[in-house]
């Protein structure tokens, strides 16, 4: 998958690639492509960098062991943080001077959609 397309480069990806990235690295299995937030061509989709995306989430725990880490994040249905949606564990590795994602695992899933706000 060409992750550079989701990190500011203007490489286009398919809808399936964009959804797979959200599921794998953000724990978002319900990711919807919002047409106003992407540039769509015959080549596929490219995120438009208009500002920021805020996902209702809080850090539950962080455990480091040398060059690896496990981070657990609680996702919420609202920005008052009252209704839980998912609890996701992310595994990371420190490589080439930065933390890089290895995997994510959904520990709990209520079936409720996580709140997001994009500018």
C-alpha positions in Angstrom: 0.0 0.0 0.0 1.3 3.5 -0.8 1.0 5.1 2.6 2.6 8.3 1.3 -0.8 9.2 -0.3 -2.3 9.5 3.1 0.7 11.5 4.5 0.6 14.5 2.3 2.0 13.3 -1.1 -0.3 13.5 -4.1 -0.2 9.8 -4.9 -3.7 8.4 -5.6 -5.0 5.2 -4.0 -8.0 3.0 -4.4 -11.0 3.3 -2.1 -10.1 -0.2 -0.8 -6.5 0.9 0.0 -7.7 4.0 1.9 -10.1 1.9 3.9 -7.5 -0.8 4.6 -5.1 1.9 5.9 -7.8 3.3 8.3 -8.6 -0.2 9.5 -5.0 -1.3 10.0 -3.5 1.8 11.5 -6.4 3.7 13.1 -8.5 0.7 14.1 -11.4 2.2 12.1 -13.3 -0.6 10.3 -16.1 1.8 9.4 -14.1 4.4 7.6 -16.1 6.3 5.0 -14.6 8.3 2.2 -16.2 11.7 2.4 -16.1 13.1 -1.1 -15.6 16.7 0.1 -12.4 15.7 1.9 -10.7 13.8 -1.0 -9.7 14.5 -4.5 -11.1 11.9 -6.8 -9.9 11.1 -10.3 -9.7 8.1 -12.6 -6.5 7.2 -10.7 -8.3 6.9 -7.4 -8.5 9.0 -4.2 -6.1 11.4 -2.5 -6.7 13.1 0.8 -7.0 16.8 0.7 -4.8 18.4 3.3 -7.1 21.2 4.4 -6.4 21.2 8.1 -6.7 18.4 10.6 -8.7 15.4 11.5 -9.6 14.9 15.1 -10.8 11.5 16.3 -12.5 11.2 19.7 -9.9 9.1 21.5 -8.0 8.9 24.8 -4.7 7.2 25.6 -5.3 4.3 28.1 -1.8 2.9 28.4 1.7 3.0 26.9 4.3 0.3 27.5 7.8 0.6 26.1 10.3 -2.2 26.0 13.5 -1.2 24.2 12.6 -0.5 20.5 9.0 -1.7 20.8 5.9 -0.3 22.3 2.3 -1.2 22.9 -0.2 1.7 23.1 -3.8 1.2 24.0 -6.4 3.8 22.9 -10.0 4.2 23.8 -12.2 5.6 21.0 -15.5 7.4 21.8 -18.8 8.1 20.0 -18.8 11.8 21.3 -16.4 14.5 22.2 -17.6 14.5 25.8 -16.0 11.1 26.1 -19.1 9.4 27.6 -20.0 6.6 25.1 -17.2 4.1 24.3 -16.9 2.7 20.8 -13.7 0.7 20.5 -10.6 -0.2 22.6 -7.6 -0.7 20.3 -4.1 -1.9 21.0 -1.4 -0.6 18.7 2.0 -2.2 18.4 4.9 0.0 17.3 8.6 -0.4 16.6 11.3 2.3 16.8 13.1 2.2 13.4 15.2 4.7 11.5 14.7 7.4 14.1 10.9 7.2 14.4 8.1 5.1 15.8 6.4 3.0 13.1 3.2 1.0 13.4 3.4 -2.8 13.2 -0.2 -3.8 13.9 -3.4 -3.0 15.7 -5.8 -5.3 17.5 -9.4 -4.4 18.5 -9.8 -5.5 22.1 -13.4 -4.3 22.5 -16.0 -3.1 19.9 -19.5 -1.8 20.9 -20.6 -1.5 17.3 -21.1 2.3 17.8 -19.4 4.7 15.3 -16.4 6.7 16.5 -16.8 10.5 16.4 -14.5 12.4 14.0 -14.2 16.0 13.1 -12.3 17.3 10.0 -11.4 20.8 9.0 
